[in-house]
Amino acid sequence: QVQVVESGGGSVQAGGSSVLSCIVSGTAFRFYDMDWYRQAPQKQRALVASISRGGSTNYTDSVKGRFTISRDNAENTVFLHMDSLKPEDTAVYYCHAGLPYGGTDYWGRGTQVTVSS
């Protein structure tokens, strides 16, 4: 059974930093492209950052230069380091695992990040 479990987040003041972690179990993590999405209240879920199984990264414009996605294949974990946080970064952050050639993908349950001004 595949499990995707996020941790980290919580409340942080504007300008601060936080790190999210996502552990994937029950499947071969190294074959998956990994993404972080977020969903703010009354908004659709949106892609924040991606890292391919080869380590290539992409970011949505609003977080470029502030967020860093990384992965540790030995630990089956993907991270999202978030710096210079803004109130508009407040959202539930979701971890997503997908195969580059399609097939079943997996979602975590999400972790709340709240940035206060």
VMD Tcl script that builds the backbone (N, CA, C; Angstrom):
set m [mol new atoms 351]
animate dup $m
set s [atomselect $m all]
$s set {name element resname resid chain x y z} {
  {N N GLN 1 A 0.839 -1.183 0.000}
  {CA C GLN 1 A 0.000 0.000 0.000}
  {C C GLN 1 A 0.882 1.244 0.000}
  {N N VAL 2 A 0.651 2.102 -0.969}
  {CA C VAL 2 A 1.445 3.323 -1.084}
  {C C VAL 2 A 0.904 4.370 -0.103}
  {N N GLN 3 A 1.827 4.984 0.605}
  {CA C GLN 3 A 1.470 6.071 1.509}
  {C C GLN 3 A 2.333 7.279 1.227}
  {N N VAL 4 A 1.693 8.435 1.245}
  {CA C VAL 4 A 2.375 9.716 1.061}
  {C C VAL 4 A 2.021 10.572 2.269}
  {N N VAL 5 A 3.015 10.909 3.064}
  {CA C VAL 5 A 2.743 11.577 4.335}
  {C C VAL 5 A 3.583 12.838 4.451}
  {N N GLU 6 A 2.898 13.965 4.550}
  {CA C GLU 6 A 3.578 15.249 4.729}
  {C C GLU 6 A 3.771 15.549 6.207}
  {N N SER 7 A 4.794 16.339 6.483}
  {CA C SER 7 A 5.014 16.848 7.831}
  {C C SER 7 A 5.666 18.214 7.727}
  {N N GLY 8 A 5.677 18.905 8.846}
  {CA C GLY 8 A 6.196 20.267 8.867}
  {C C GLY 8 A 5.059 21.253 8.788}
  {N N GLY 9 A 5.364 22.464 8.417}
  {CA C GLY 9 A 4.333 23.488 8.339}
  {C C GLY 9 A 4.042 24.078 9.700}
  {N N GLY 10 A 2.803 24.519 9.877}
  {CA C GLY 10 A 2.426 25.187 11.123}
  {C C GLY 10 A 2.327 26.677 10.904}
  {N N SER 11 A 2.495 27.420 11.969}
  {CA C SER 11 A 2.363 28.874 11.907}
  {C C SER 11 A 3.740 29.525 11.926}
  {N N VAL 12 A 3.905 30.541 11.107}
  {CA C VAL 12 A 5.177 31.254 11.017}
  {C C VAL 12 A 4.893 32.716 10.700}
  {N N GLN 13 A 5.750 33.597 11.153}
  {CA C GLN 13 A 5.576 35.015 10.855}
  {C C GLN 13 A 6.117 35.343 9.469}
  {N N ALA 14 A 5.570 36.365 8.888}
  {CA C ALA 14 A 6.040 36.820 7.579}
  {C C ALA 14 A 7.531 37.099 7.634}
  {N N GLY 15 A 8.219 36.659 6.586}
  {CA C GLY 15 A 9.666 36.804 6.532}
  {C C GLY 15 A 10.420 35.613 7.091}
  {N N GLY 16 A 9.686 34.730 7.724}
  {CA C GLY 16 A 10.312 33.559 8.327}
  {C C GLY 16 A 10.466 32.411 7.345}
  {N N SER 17 A 10.905 31.285 7.895}
  {CA C SER 17 A 11.186 30.103 7.081}
  {C C SER 17 A 10.491 28.882 7.666}
  {N N SER 18 A 10.291 27.913 6.803}
  {CA C SER 18 A 9.715 26.646 7.233}
  {C C SER 18 A 10.132 25.572 6.239}
  {N N VAL 19 A 10.132 24.335 6.709}
  {CA C VAL 19 A 10.493 23.212 5.858}
  {C C VAL 19 A 9.390 22.161 5.916}
  {N N LEU 20 A 8.944 21.746 4.762}
  {CA C LEU 20 A 7.988 20.654 4.660}
  {C C LEU 20 A 8.724 19.400 4.205}
  {N N SER 21 A 8.290 18.264 4.726}
  {CA C SER 21 A 8.844 16.979 4.319}
  {C C SER 21 A 7.705 16.079 3.867}
  {N N CYS 22 A 8.036 15.179 2.965}
  {CA C CYS 22 A 7.043 14.224 2.475}
  {C C CYS 22 A 7.737 12.880 2.294}
  {N N ILE 23 A 7.253 11.893 3.011}
  {CA C ILE 23 A 7.822 10.550 2.914}
  {C C ILE 23 A 6.855 9.666 2.132}
  {N N VAL 24 A 7.408 8.953 1.168}
  {CA C VAL 24 A 6.630 8.032 0.342}
  {C C VAL 24 A 7.048 6.608 0.666}
  {N N SER 25 A 6.103 5.775 0.946}
  {CA C SER 25 A 6.399 4.374 1.252}
  {C C SER 25 A 5.505 3.470 0.418}
  {N N GLY 26 A 5.968 2.232 0.264}
  {CA C GLY 26 A 5.166 1.241 -0.448}
  {C C GLY 26 A 5.361 1.224 -1.948}
  {N N THR 27 A 6.303 1.987 -2.442}
  {CA C THR 27 A 6.582 1.994 -3.871}
  {C C THR 27 A 8.016 2.467 -4.087}
  {N N ALA 28 A 8.488 2.354 -5.323}
  {CA C ALA 28 A 9.874 2.721 -5.645}
  {C C ALA 28 A 9.966 4.230 -5.859}
  {N N PHE 29 A 10.253 4.935 -4.786}
  {CA C PHE 29 A 10.259 6.402 -4.786}
  {C C PHE 29 A 11.112 6.992 -5.904}
  {N N ARG 30 A 12.235 6.356 -6.178}
  {CA C ARG 30 A 13.205 6.943 -7.101}
  {C C ARG 30 A 12.675 7.063 -8.530}
  {N N PHE 31 A 11.609 6.345 -8.850}
  {CA C PHE 31 A 11.062 6.399 -10.204}
  {C C PHE 31 A 10.033 7.523 -10.387}
  {N N TYR 32 A 9.667 8.178 -9.277}
  {CA C TYR 32 A 8.574 9.150 -9.327}
  {C C TYR 32 A 9.076 10.582 -9.458}
  {N N ASP 33 A 8.369 11.351 -10.270}
  {CA C ASP 33 A 8.478 12.797 -10.211}
  {C C ASP 33 A 7.657 13.255 -9.010}
  {N N MET 34 A 8.185 14.235 -8.276}
  {CA C MET 34 A 7.527 14.679 -7.052}
  {C C MET 34 A 7.155 16.153 -7.165}
  {N N ASP 35 A 6.005 16.481 -6.616}
  {CA C ASP 35 A 5.515 17.856 -6.677}
  {C C ASP 35 A 4.979 18.283 -5.316}
  {N N TRP 36 A 5.029 19.577 -5.101}
  {CA C TRP 36 A 4.290 20.202 -4.006}
  {C C TRP 36 A 3.226 21.105 -4.620}
  {N N TYR 37 A 2.011 20.922 -4.170}
  {CA C TYR 37 A 0.884 21.778 -4.538}
  {C C TYR 37 A 0.427 22.512 -3.280}
  {N N ARG 38 A -0.369 23.555 -3.486}
  {CA C ARG 38 A -0.993 24.207 -2.343}
  {C C ARG 38 A -2.397 24.668 -2.723}
  {N N GLN 39 A -3.221 24.738 -1.697}
  {CA C GLN 39 A -4.591 25.193 -1.891}
  {C C GLN 39 A -4.951 26.167 -0.784}
  {N N ALA 40 A -5.177 27.401 -1.178}
  {CA C ALA 40 A -5.598 28.432 -0.244}
  {C C ALA 40 A -7.127 28.432 -0.154}
  {N N PRO 41 A -7.682 28.996 0.900}
  {CA C PRO 41 A -9.146 29.035 1.038}
  {C C PRO 41 A -9.810 29.673 -0.169}
  {N N GLN 42 A -10.859 29.056 -0.655}
  {CA C GLN 42 A -11.631 29.531 -1.807}
  {C C GLN 42 A -10.826 29.586 -3.102}
  {N N LYS 43 A -9.727 28.867 -3.147}
  {CA C LYS 43 A -8.929 28.831 -4.372}
  {C C LYS 43 A -8.693 27.389 -4.789}
  {N N GLN 44 A -8.345 27.221 -6.066}
  {CA C GLN 44 A -8.052 25.886 -6.562}
  {C C GLN 44 A -6.657 25.450 -6.148}
  {N N ARG 45 A -6.471 24.156 -6.092}
  {CA C ARG 45 A -5.147 23.617 -5.817}
  {C C ARG 45 A -4.217 23.975 -6.968}
  {N N ALA 46 A -3.018 24.427 -6.636}
  {CA C ALA 46 A -2.079 24.898 -7.656}
  {C C ALA 46 A -0.689 24.328 -7.410}
  {N N LEU 47 A 0.016 24.096 -8.504}
  {CA C LEU 47 A 1.371 23.561 -8.434}
  {C C LEU 47 A 2.321 24.630 -7.915}
  {N N VAL 48 A 3.166 24.249 -6.973}
  {CA C VAL 48 A 4.145 25.165 -6.392}
  {C C VAL 48 A 5.545 24.861 -6.908}
  {N N ALA 49 A 5.942 23.581 -6.823}
  {CA C ALA 49 A 7.290 23.200 -7.201}
  {C C ALA 49 A 7.301 21.734 -7.597}
  {N N SER 50 A 8.221 21.402 -8.505}
  {CA C SER 50 A 8.354 20.035 -8.982}
  {C C SER 50 A 9.817 19.647 -9.014}
  {N N ILE 51 A 10.064 18.366 -8.800}
  {CA C ILE 51 A 11.401 17.818 -8.978}
  {C C ILE 51 A 11.252 16.471 -9.665}
  {N N SER 52 A 11.955 16.327 -10.786}
  {CA C SER 52 A 11.865 15.093 -11.538}
  {C C SER 52 A 12.670 13.991 -10.864}
  {N N ARG 53 A 12.503 12.772 -11.350}
  {CA C ARG 53 A 13.275 11.673 -10.771}
  {C C ARG 53 A 14.755 11.868 -11.042}
  {N N GLY 54 A 15.074 12.682 -12.063}
  {CA C GLY 54 A 16.461 12.984 -12.370}
  {C C GLY 54 A 16.998 14.194 -11.620}
  {N N GLY 55 A 16.127 14.884 -10.884}
  {CA C GLY 55 A 16.573 16.016 -10.087}
  {C C GLY 55 A 16.326 17.381 -10.699}
  {N N SER 56 A 15.704 17.456 -11.857}
  {CA C SER 56 A 15.383 18.757 -12.449}
  {C C SER 56 A 14.237 19.394 -11.687}
  {N N THR 57 A 14.332 20.702 -11.489}
  {CA C THR 57 A 13.331 21.399 -10.677}
  {C C THR 57 A 12.617 22.490 -11.470}
  {N N ASN 58 A 11.400 22.767 -11.055}
  {CA C ASN 58 A 10.612 23.865 -11.610}
  {C C ASN 58 A 9.793 24.484 -10.493}
  {N N TYR 59 A 9.547 25.784 -10.637}
  {CA C TYR 59 A 8.800 26.517 -9.608}
  {C C TYR 59 A 7.783 27.439 -10.259}
  {N N THR 60 A 6.676 27.623 -9.573}
  {CA C THR 60 A 5.772 28.666 -10.005}
  {C C THR 60 A 6.413 30.025 -9.729}
  {N N ASP 61 A 6.075 31.003 -10.543}
  {CA C ASP 61 A 6.773 32.287 -10.480}
  {C C ASP 61 A 6.738 32.928 -9.093}
  {N N SER 62 A 5.639 32.777 -8.391}
  {CA C SER 62 A 5.474 33.483 -7.125}
  {C C SER 62 A 6.402 32.984 -6.017}
  {N N VAL 63 A 7.024 31.824 -6.201}
  {CA C VAL 63 A 7.906 31.298 -5.163}
  {C C VAL 63 A 9.358 31.205 -5.610}
  {N N LYS 64 A 9.639 31.551 -6.851}
  {CA C LYS 64 A 11.010 31.471 -7.347}
  {C C LYS 64 A 11.923 32.365 -6.511}
  {N N GLY 65 A 13.060 31.797 -6.134}
  {CA C GLY 65 A 14.011 32.531 -5.315}
  {C C GLY 65 A 13.727 32.451 -3.827}
  {N N ARG 66 A 12.573 31.940 -3.458}
  {CA C ARG 66 A 12.216 31.823 -2.035}
  {C C ARG 66 A 12.074 30.369 -1.588}
  {N N PHE 67 A 11.558 29.512 -2.463}
  {CA C PHE 67 A 11.328 28.103 -2.126}
  {C C PHE 67 A 12.344 27.241 -2.861}
  {N N THR 68 A 12.719 26.138 -2.230}
  {CA C THR 68 A 13.622 25.168 -2.844}
  {C C THR 68 A 13.078 23.768 -2.615}
  {N N ILE 69 A 12.902 23.039 -3.701}
  {CA C ILE 69 A 12.475 21.644 -3.603}
  {C C ILE 69 A 13.699 20.749 -3.758}
  {N N SER 70 A 13.743 19.691 -2.980}
  {CA C SER 70 A 14.853 18.751 -3.069}
  {C C SER 70 A 14.331 17.364 -2.716}
  {N N ARG 71 A 15.145 16.369 -3.007}
  {CA C ARG 71 A 14.735 14.999 -2.702}
  {C C ARG 71 A 15.910 14.196 -2.212}
  {N N ASP 72 A 15.613 13.209 -1.399}
  {CA C ASP 72 A 16.599 12.264 -0.897}
  {C C ASP 72 A 16.071 10.871 -1.218}
  {N N ASN 73 A 16.578 10.298 -2.281}
  {CA C ASN 73 A 16.052 9.001 -2.708}
  {C C ASN 73 A 16.376 7.888 -1.712}
  {N N ALA 74 A 17.451 8.036 -0.982}
  {CA C ALA 74 A 17.801 7.020 0.013}
  {C C ALA 74 A 16.797 6.998 1.165}
  {N N GLU 75 A 16.174 8.168 1.414}
  {CA C GLU 75 A 15.211 8.281 2.507}
  {C C GLU 75 A 13.767 8.350 2.004}
  {N N ASN 76 A 13.578 8.207 0.690}
  {CA C ASN 76 A 12.229 8.260 0.100}
  {C C ASN 76 A 11.493 9.538 0.490}
  {N N THR 77 A 12.222 10.634 0.495}
  {CA C THR 77 A 11.675 11.883 1.016}
  {C C THR 77 A 11.899 13.032 0.046}
  {N N VAL 78 A 10.907 13.887 -0.041}
  {CA C VAL 78 A 11.031 15.140 -0.778}
  {C C VAL 78 A 10.794 16.276 0.209}
  {N N PHE 79 A 11.539 17.356 0.010}
  {CA C PHE 79 A 11.480 18.497 0.923}
  {C C PHE 79 A 11.050 19.756 0.173}
  {N N LEU 80 A 10.471 20.664 0.909}
  {CA C LEU 80 A 10.221 22.000 0.383}
  {C C LEU 80 A 10.710 22.989 1.434}
  {N N HIS 81 A 11.842 23.634 1.132}
  {CA C HIS 81 A 12.368 24.683 2.003}
  {C C HIS 81 A 11.753 26.000 1.575}
  {N N MET 82 A 11.132 26.675 2.510}
  {CA C MET 82 A 10.416 27.910 2.216}
  {C C MET 82 A 11.033 29.051 3.016}
  {N N ASP 83 A 11.543 30.046 2.320}
  {CA C ASP 83 A 12.136 31.223 2.956}
  {C C ASP 83 A 11.335 32.465 2.587}
  {N N SER 84 A 11.575 33.518 3.333}
  {CA C SER 84 A 10.914 34.812 3.075}
  {C C SER 84 A 9.421 34.635 2.885}
  {N N LEU 85 A 8.824 33.911 3.786}
  {CA C LEU 85 A 7.402 33.595 3.654}
  {C C LEU 85 A 6.533 34.837 3.732}
  {N N LYS 86 A 5.450 34.794 2.976}
  {CA C LYS 86 A 4.496 35.901 2.898}
  {C C LYS 86 A 3.115 35.405 3.315}
  {N N PRO 87 A 2.266 36.296 3.772}
  {CA C PRO 87 A 0.903 35.870 4.129}
  {C C PRO 87 A 0.189 35.159 2.982}
  {N N GLU 88 A 0.481 35.540 1.753}
  {CA C GLU 88 A -0.170 34.892 0.613}
  {C C GLU 88 A 0.322 33.474 0.362}
  {N N ASP 89 A 1.345 33.036 1.101}
  {CA C ASP 89 A 1.781 31.634 1.030}
  {C C ASP 89 A 0.919 30.743 1.926}
  {N N THR 90 A 0.043 31.335 2.697}
  {CA C THR 90 A -0.832 30.559 3.571}
  {C C THR 90 A -1.715 29.632 2.744}
  {N N ALA 91 A -1.653 28.347 3.069}
  {CA C ALA 91 A -2.406 27.346 2.310}
  {C C ALA 91 A -2.193 25.982 2.947}
  {N N VAL 92 A -2.960 25.027 2.471}
  {CA C VAL 92 A -2.662 23.627 2.754}
  {C C VAL 92 A -1.730 23.149 1.647}
  {N N TYR 93 A -0.615 22.575 2.035}
  {CA C TYR 93 A 0.388 22.106 1.080}
  {C C TYR 93 A 0.281 20.592 0.943}
  {N N TYR 94 A 0.227 20.158 -0.309}
  {CA C TYR 94 A 0.051 18.747 -0.616}
  {C C TYR 94 A 1.261 18.218 -1.382}
  {N N CYS 95 A 1.646 17.015 -1.057}
  {CA C CYS 95 A 2.712 16.306 -1.753}
  {C C CYS 95 A 2.081 15.363 -2.778}
  {N N HIS 96 A 2.674 15.311 -3.949}
  {CA C HIS 96 A 2.141 14.493 -5.043}
  {C C HIS 96 A 3.273 13.695 -5.676}
  {N N ALA 97 A 3.003 12.425 -5.929}
  {CA C ALA 97 A 3.966 11.537 -6.580}
  {C C ALA 97 A 3.349 11.049 -7.880}
  {N N GLY 98 A 4.076 11.236 -8.988}
  {CA C GLY 98 A 3.570 10.800 -10.279}
  {C C GLY 98 A 4.672 10.202 -11.131}
  {N N LEU 99 A 4.283 9.247 -11.947}
  {CA C LEU 99 A 5.250 8.638 -12.855}
  {C C LEU 99 A 5.341 9.475 -14.127}
  {N N PRO 100 A 6.518 9.676 -14.674}
  {CA C PRO 100 A 6.670 10.533 -15.859}
  {C C PRO 100 A 5.949 10.026 -17.089}
  {N N TYR 101 A 5.678 8.733 -17.159}
  {CA C TYR 101 A 5.011 8.171 -18.339}
  {C C TYR 101 A 3.559 7.824 -18.057}
  {N N GLY 102 A 3.001 8.397 -16.996}
  {CA C GLY 102 A 1.592 8.172 -16.678}
  {C C GLY 102 A 1.405 7.023 -15.726}
  {N N GLY 103 A 0.176 6.695 -15.446}
  {CA C GLY 103 A -0.120 5.649 -14.483}
  {C C GLY 103 A -0.645 6.230 -13.183}
  {N N THR 104 A -0.753 5.390 -12.196}
  {CA C THR 104 A -1.323 5.812 -10.928}
  {C C THR 104 A -0.441 6.863 -10.260}
  {N N ASP 105 A -1.082 7.892 -9.741}
  {CA C ASP 105 A -0.347 8.882 -8.959}
  {C C ASP 105 A -0.922 8.905 -7.545}
  {N N TYR 106 A -0.188 9.529 -6.644}
  {CA C TYR 106 A -0.538 9.470 -5.234}
  {C C TYR 106 A -0.444 10.850 -4.608}
  {N N TRP 107 A -1.366 11.100 -3.671}
  {CA C TRP 107 A -1.426 12.369 -2.961}
  {C C TRP 107 A -1.337 12.143 -1.460}
  {N N GLY 108 A -0.700 13.081 -0.792}
  {CA C GLY 108 A -0.762 13.114 0.650}
  {C C GLY 108 A -2.023 13.829 1.102}
  {N N ARG 109 A -2.234 13.863 2.419}
  {CA C ARG 109 A -3.428 14.496 2.957}
  {C C ARG 109 A -3.262 15.992 3.168}
  {N N GLY 110 A -2.051 16.470 3.076}
  {CA C GLY 110 A -1.817 17.896 3.191}
  {C C GLY 110 A -1.355 18.318 4.576}
  {N N THR 111 A -0.655 19.442 4.602}
  {CA C THR 111 A -0.218 20.038 5.856}
  {C C THR 111 A -0.420 21.549 5.768}
  {N N GLN 112 A -0.925 22.113 6.841}
  {CA C GLN 112 A -1.274 23.530 6.836}
  {C C GLN 112 A -0.051 24.398 7.097}
  {N N VAL 113 A 0.094 25.436 6.294}
  {CA C VAL 113 A 1.097 26.477 6.527}
  {C C VAL 113 A 0.348 27.796 6.662}
  {N N THR 114 A 0.542 28.459 7.771}
  {CA C THR 114 A -0.110 29.745 8.013}
  {C C THR 114 A 0.960 30.791 8.273}
  {N N VAL 115 A 0.957 31.835 7.460}
  {CA C VAL 115 A 1.929 32.911 7.584}
  {C C VAL 115 A 1.205 34.169 8.048}
  {N N SER 116 A 1.605 34.669 9.200}
  {CA C SER 116 A 0.965 35.852 9.759}
  {C C SER 116 A 1.816 37.087 9.518}
  {N N SER 117 A 1.136 38.203 9.307}
  {CA C SER 117 A 1.852 39.457 9.033}
  {C C SER 117 A 2.178 40.196 10.327}
}
mol reanalyze $m
mol bondsrecalc $m
mol representation Tube
mol addrep $m
